C-alpha cells in the first residue's frame, strides 16, 4: 500500500512528532508532506524519508518564525500536490494538515491531536489580554472567522477521523460536526519503565514539565508554589519563557531549561509528583511520570481524565493557583497510600504497539468502507 503521510510542520520534536514517528515505523516507505521542515530536527526514521514542503519553506528565517504565518497556512497546505499515485492519505493534524487536497478516489484518514485550538476554544489563552500585543490580538480576531470556516469546511474532505482522546472526539463533533473514533497516542514506555520502582520521590520536589505555551498554564503552578513552602522544579522552554521567567521567584522554584531526553526518567522518578496544569488534548507527560512510578496532580479536565485514575493521582477542579494549593495540601494526606505499581500498570496500557494496532485497525476499517462504495460515490 502506497501511503502519503501529512504533518503540520517539522521544526520541533514533541508529542505530535512522536506520533508521527510511530506512523513512519508502520509505513516505512511513505512520503511525508509538511508545511516547513528544519533538517535535523527529527529522529532518523522521519528525516531519512522523502519530505515534500510548501512554499513557506523558502521564506528566510521561517523555522524560527513559522507561527507568524498562520493566516497563510491554509493556502500553503492546499498548494501541496501529491507527487505520485497513493492508496491512502494519512494525516497527523493539530492545525491544517487535514486540509491537504487529494484525488477523491484516494481515501483520507486523519489522526487529530486537536482542532485548531488557538482559533476555537483556547483563543483567549493565546490572544487574550496580557497574552499578546494589541496588534497581534487585533490581527488574530480579524483572521479567526476565516480560519474557523476553513477548518470546518476542509473537515468534509476527510473520510475517517481518529481522535487522540475522547476529549478531542467531542471537540471534533462540536466544531466540525463529524464523529471520530479514538486511538490513544503512544508513550515511549521502555526508557521510563527500565528504572526500578523502589526509591521514587526521594528528590522531595514537585515537577512541572512541558512547552511554555500559553494554554499550558505554567503561570498557575508558579503562582501556587510562591505560596507553598515546597520545591517546584520546572523543565522546558518556549514562546512564553521571557514573560514567565522575568519576575522574581522564591528560591524553592527552579527553572532547569531544556533537559536531555536521557535525563528525564530520573527527574520523573525522583519527584514527589508531576504537576499538570493544562486542559490538554491528551497529555503524554502524566503517562511518562506514571511509567516511572510517580503520581500526578492534574487539572480535572481534558485528556488527563483518560490517563490518570484516583489510584494514581489527584485532580483539581479549577485552573487557579488556589485550587492547586489545596490539592498539594490534600496530597500530603493521600501520598502514604500511593502505590508505584499502580501508576506503572496504568501507563503500560498506552504502549506504542497498542497505538499501532489501533491505527492499522482504523485503516482497514476505512479501506473496507471505501471498497463497498458504488462507482462514482
C-alpha positions as CSV (number, residue, x, y, z in Angstrom):
1,X,0.0,0.0,0.0
2,X,1.5,3.4,-1.1
3,X,0.9,5.9,1.7
4,X,1.2,9.7,1.8
5,X,1.8,11.0,5.4
6,X,0.9,14.6,6.2
7,X,2.1,16.5,9.2
8,X,1.7,20.2,10.0
9,X,5.4,21.2,10.4
10,X,8.7,19.6,11.3
11,X,10.5,22.1,13.5
12,X,10.4,20.7,17.0
13,X,10.1,17.1,18.3
14,X,7.3,16.9,20.8
15,X,4.2,14.7,21.3
16,X,2.8,15.1,17.8
17,X,6.2,14.2,16.2
18,X,6.4,11.1,18.5
19,X,3.1,10.0,17.0
20,X,4.4,10.7,13.5
21,X,7.5,8.6,14.3
22,X,5.2,5.6,15.2
23,X,3.3,6.2,11.9
24,X,6.6,6.2,10.0
25,X,7.5,2.9,11.6
26,X,4.2,1.5,10.4
27,X,4.7,2.8,6.8
28,X,8.5,2.9,6.3
29,X,8.2,3.7,2.5
30,X,5.6,6.5,2.9
31,X,6.3,10.0,1.6
32,X,5.9,12.9,4.0
33,X,4.2,16.2,3.2
34,X,4.5,19.2,5.6
35,X,4.4,23.0,5.6
36,X,8.1,23.5,6.7
37,X,10.9,21.2,7.7
38,X,14.0,22.2,9.7
39,X,16.6,19.5,8.7
40,X,18.0,17.6,11.6
41,X,15.1,18.5,14.0
42,X,13.6,14.9,13.8
43,X,14.8,11.4,14.5
44,X,16.3,9.3,11.6
45,X,13.0,7.4,11.0
46,X,11.4,10.7,9.9
47,X,14.4,12.5,8.5
48,X,15.5,9.7,6.1
49,X,12.4,9.6,4.1
50,X,11.2,11.8,1.2
51,X,9.9,15.0,2.6
52,X,7.9,17.5,0.5
53,X,7.4,21.0,1.8
54,X,5.2,24.0,0.9
55,X,6.3,27.4,-0.5
56,X,6.7,28.6,3.2
57,X,9.9,26.6,3.3
58,X,11.6,29.2,1.1
59,X,10.9,32.2,3.4
60,X,14.1,33.3,5.1
61,X,14.1,32.6,8.8
62,X,10.9,30.6,8.6
63,X,11.9,27.9,11.1
64,X,12.1,30.5,13.9
65,X,9.0,32.5,12.8
66,X,6.7,30.0,11.3
67,X,3.9,30.8,13.8
68,X,3.7,34.3,12.4
69,X,2.5,33.0,9.1
70,X,-0.6,31.2,10.5
71,X,-3.0,33.1,8.1
72,X,-1.1,31.6,5.2
73,X,-1.2,28.0,6.5
74,X,-4.5,27.0,4.7
75,X,-3.1,28.3,1.3
76,X,0.2,26.6,1.9
77,X,-1.2,23.2,2.7
78,X,-3.6,23.4,-0.3
79,X,-0.7,24.3,-2.5
80,X,1.0,20.9,-1.9
81,X,0.2,18.4,-4.5
82,X,0.6,14.6,-4.1
83,X,3.6,13.6,-6.2
84,X,2.6,10.2,-7.4
85,X,-0.2,7.7,-7.0
86,X,-1.2,6.8,-3.5
87,X,-3.6,4.3,-2.0
88,X,-4.0,6.2,1.3
89,X,-3.6,9.7,2.7
90,X,-2.9,9.6,6.5
91,X,-2.6,13.0,8.2
92,X,-1.4,13.8,11.7
93,X,-3.1,17.1,12.3
94,X,-3.4,19.7,15.0
95,X,-3.5,22.7,12.7
96,X,-4.0,22.4,8.9
97,X,-2.6,19.0,7.8
98,X,-6.1,17.5,7.3
99,X,-6.7,20.2,4.6
100,X,-4.3,18.7,2.1
101,X,-6.0,18.3,-1.3
102,X,-6.0,14.9,-2.8
103,X,-7.9,12.9,-5.5
104,X,-11.4,11.9,-4.5
105,X,-10.7,8.3,-5.1
106,X,-7.8,8.2,-2.6
107,X,-9.2,7.7,1.0
108,X,-8.0,10.1,3.7
109,X,-7.8,9.1,7.4
110,X,-6.9,12.0,9.7
111,X,-5.4,11.4,13.2
112,X,-6.4,14.5,15.1
113,X,-4.4,15.8,18.0
114,X,-6.7,18.8,18.3
115,X,-8.8,21.1,16.1
116,X,-7.0,24.4,15.7
117,X,-7.1,25.1,19.4
118,X,-5.9,28.8,19.2
119,X,-8.8,29.6,16.8
120,X,-11.5,27.7,18.7
121,X,-12.0,27.2,22.5
122,X,-8.5,28.3,23.6
123,X,-8.4,31.6,21.6
124,X,-8.2,33.7,24.8
125,X,-5.4,31.6,26.2
126,X,-3.3,32.6,23.2
127,X,-4.6,36.0,22.3
128,X,-6.3,37.4,25.4
129,X,-5.2,40.5,27.3
130,X,-1.6,40.0,28.6
131,X,-1.0,37.1,26.2
132,X,-0.2,39.0,23.1
133,X,0.4,42.6,21.9
134,X,-2.6,44.7,20.9
135,X,-1.7,44.5,17.1
136,X,-1.3,40.7,17.3
137,X,-4.6,40.4,19.2
138,X,-6.4,42.5,16.6
139,X,-4.9,40.5,13.7
140,X,-5.9,37.2,15.4
141,X,-9.5,38.4,15.8
142,X,-9.6,39.5,12.2
143,X,-8.5,36.2,10.8
144,X,-10.4,34.0,13.3
145,X,-13.7,33.7,11.3
146,X,-11.8,32.8,8.1
147,X,-9.7,30.2,9.8
148,X,-12.7,28.7,11.6
149,X,-14.7,28.5,8.3
150,X,-11.7,26.9,6.5
151,X,-11.2,24.4,9.4
152,X,-14.8,23.4,9.3
153,X,-15.1,23.2,5.5
154,X,-12.0,21.1,5.0
155,X,-13.2,18.5,7.5
156,X,-15.6,17.4,4.7
157,X,-12.6,16.2,2.7
158,X,-11.6,13.6,5.3
159,X,-13.1,10.1,5.0
160,X,-12.5,9.0,8.6
161,X,-11.4,10.8,11.7
162,X,-9.5,9.3,14.6
163,X,-9.0,11.4,17.7
164,X,-6.3,11.0,20.3
165,X,-8.8,11.1,23.1
166,X,-12.5,11.1,23.9
167,X,-12.0,14.8,24.8
168,X,-10.8,15.6,21.3
169,X,-13.5,13.4,19.7
170,X,-16.0,15.7,21.5
171,X,-14.4,18.8,20.0
172,X,-14.4,17.3,16.5
173,X,-18.2,16.7,17.0
174,X,-18.7,20.2,18.3
175,X,-16.6,22.2,15.9
176,X,-16.7,20.1,12.7
177,X,-20.0,18.2,13.0
178,X,-18.2,14.9,12.5
179,X,-17.8,11.7,14.5
180,X,-14.4,10.2,15.4
181,X,-13.2,7.0,16.9
182,X,-10.4,7.1,19.5
183,X,-6.9,5.7,19.5
184,X,-4.7,7.0,22.3
185,X,-1.2,8.1,21.2
186,X,1.8,6.1,22.1
187,X,4.1,6.6,25.1
188,X,7.8,5.6,24.8
189,X,7.5,3.4,27.9
190,X,10.7,1.5,27.6
191,X,13.0,4.3,28.7
192,X,10.8,5.1,31.7
193,X,9.9,1.6,32.9
194,X,13.5,0.4,33.0
195,X,14.1,2.3,36.2
196,X,13.3,0.4,39.5
197,X,10.2,1.5,41.3
198,X,11.9,1.4,44.7
199,X,13.1,4.8,46.0
200,X,10.9,7.0,43.9
201,X,10.1,10.5,45.1
202,X,13.3,10.9,47.1
203,X,14.2,14.2,45.5
204,X,11.5,15.9,47.5
205,X,10.4,18.3,44.7
206,X,7.3,18.6,42.6
207,X,7.9,18.6,38.8
208,X,6.3,20.7,36.1
209,X,7.4,19.7,32.5
210,X,6.3,20.9,29.1
211,X,6.5,23.6,26.5
212,X,6.0,27.2,27.7
213,X,2.9,27.7,25.5
214,X,0.0,29.9,26.7
215,X,-2.5,27.1,27.2
216,X,-0.1,25.0,29.3
217,X,-0.7,27.5,32.2
218,X,2.6,27.2,33.9
219,X,1.7,30.6,35.5
220,X,-0.8,28.7,37.6
221,X,1.9,26.4,39.0
222,X,4.3,29.3,39.6
223,X,1.8,31.4,41.5
224,X,0.7,28.4,43.6
225,X,4.2,27.5,44.6
226,X,5.0,31.1,45.5
227,X,2.7,30.4,48.5
228,X,3.8,26.8,49.2
229,X,7.0,26.0,51.2
230,X,7.9,23.1,49.0
231,X,10.3,22.9,45.9
232,X,9.0,23.1,42.4
233,X,11.3,22.2,39.5
234,X,10.3,23.4,36.1
235,X,11.6,21.7,32.9
236,X,11.1,23.3,29.4
237,X,11.2,26.4,27.4
238,X,9.0,28.0,24.7
239,X,7.3,31.1,23.4
240,X,6.3,32.4,26.9
241,X,9.7,31.9,28.5
242,X,10.5,35.6,28.7
243,X,7.2,36.5,30.4
244,X,7.2,33.6,32.9
245,X,10.8,34.0,34.0
246,X,11.1,37.8,34.1
247,X,9.8,38.4,37.6
248,X,11.4,37.5,41.0
249,X,10.7,34.0,42.2
250,X,11.4,32.3,45.6
251,X,14.5,30.1,45.7
252,X,12.5,26.9,46.0
253,X,11.3,27.3,42.4
254,X,14.0,26.2,40.0
255,X,14.0,26.6,36.2
256,X,16.0,23.8,34.6
257,X,15.5,24.8,31.0
258,X,15.7,22.1,28.3
259,X,16.8,18.8,29.7
260,X,18.3,16.0,27.6
261,X,15.9,13.1,27.0
262,X,18.1,10.7,28.8
263,X,17.8,12.7,32.0
264,X,14.0,12.8,32.1
265,X,13.3,9.4,33.5
266,X,15.4,10.1,36.6
267,X,13.8,13.6,37.0
268,X,10.4,12.0,37.0
269,X,11.3,9.1,39.3
270,X,12.8,11.4,41.9
271,X,9.9,13.8,42.0
272,X,7.2,13.5,44.6
273,X,4.6,14.1,41.9
274,X,4.1,15.7,38.5
275,X,2.1,19.0,38.4
276,X,-0.1,19.0,35.3
277,X,-1.9,22.4,34.8
278,X,-3.2,22.5,31.2
279,X,-6.5,21.3,29.8
280,X,-4.6,19.1,27.5
281,X,-5.9,17.3,24.4
282,X,-4.4,14.1,25.7
283,X,-1.1,14.7,27.6
284,X,1.9,12.4,27.4
285,X,3.8,13.7,30.5
286,X,1.3,12.3,33.0
287,X,1.9,8.8,31.5
288,X,5.6,9.2,31.4
289,X,5.5,10.2,35.1
290,X,3.3,7.2,36.0
291,X,5.6,4.9,34.0
292,X,8.4,5.8,36.4
293,X,6.1,5.1,39.3
294,X,5.1,8.6,40.3
295,X,1.7,10.1,40.8
296,X,0.2,13.2,39.1
297,X,-1.7,16.3,40.3
298,X,-3.7,17.2,37.3
299,X,-6.4,19.6,36.2
300,X,-9.6,17.5,36.2
301,X,-10.5,18.3,32.6
302,X,-9.4,17.2,29.1
303,X,-7.2,14.2,28.4
304,X,-5.9,13.8,31.9
305,X,-9.3,12.3,32.8
306,X,-8.4,9.4,30.5
307,X,-4.9,8.8,31.7
308,X,-4.9,9.5,35.5
309,X,-7.0,7.5,37.9
310,X,-8.0,8.0,41.6
311,X,-5.3,5.5,42.5
312,X,-2.5,7.2,40.5
313,X,-3.2,10.9,41.3
314,X,-5.4,13.7,42.4
315,X,-7.4,16.2,40.4
316,X,-8.1,19.9,41.0
317,X,-11.3,21.3,39.5
318,X,-10.3,24.9,38.7
319,X,-7.4,26.2,36.7
320,X,-6.3,28.5,39.5
321,X,-3.4,28.8,42.0
322,X,-5.8,28.4,44.9
323,X,-7.2,25.1,43.6
324,X,-3.7,23.7,43.0
325,X,-2.6,24.9,46.5
326,X,-5.5,23.0,48.1
327,X,-4.6,19.9,46.1
328,X,-1.0,20.0,47.2
329,X,-2.2,20.1,50.8
330,X,-4.5,17.1,50.2
331,X,-1.7,15.3,48.5
332,X,0.3,15.2,51.8
333,X,-2.5,13.0,53.4
334,X,-3.0,11.0,50.2
335,X,0.6,10.2,49.4
336,X,1.3,7.5,52.0
337,X,-1.4,5.3,50.4
338,X,0.0,5.6,46.9
339,X,1.5,2.5,45.2
340,X,4.1,3.0,42.5
341,X,3.0,-0.3,40.9
342,X,-0.5,1.1,40.2
343,X,1.0,4.0,38.4
344,X,3.2,1.9,36.2
345,X,0.4,-0.5,35.4
346,X,-1.7,2.4,34.3
347,X,1.0,3.8,31.9
348,X,1.6,0.4,30.3
349,X,-1.9,0.5,28.8
350,X,-0.7,3.2,26.4
351,X,2.1,1.4,24.5
352,X,3.5,2.1,21.1
353,X,2.4,-1.3,19.9
354,X,-1.2,-0.7,21.1
355,X,-1.3,2.6,19.2
356,X,0.0,1.0,16.0
357,X,-2.5,-1.9,16.2
358,X,-5.3,0.7,16.7
359,X,-4.2,2.7,13.6
360,X,-4.0,-0.4,11.5
361,X,-7.5,-1.4,12.5
362,X,-8.8,2.1,11.6
363,X,-7.0,2.0,8.2
364,X,-8.5,-1.4,7.5
365,X,-12.0,-0.2,8.5
366,X,-11.7,2.8,6.2
367,X,-10.4,0.7,3.2
368,X,-13.3,-1.8,3.8
369,X,-15.8,1.1,3.7
370,X,-14.3,2.6,0.6
371,X,-14.3,-0.8,-1.2
372,X,-18.1,-1.1,-0.8
373,X,-18.8,2.3,-2.3
374,X,-20.7,2.3,-5.6
375,X,-18.7,3.6,-8.6
376,X,-18.6,7.4,-8.6
377,X,-19.6,7.7,-4.9
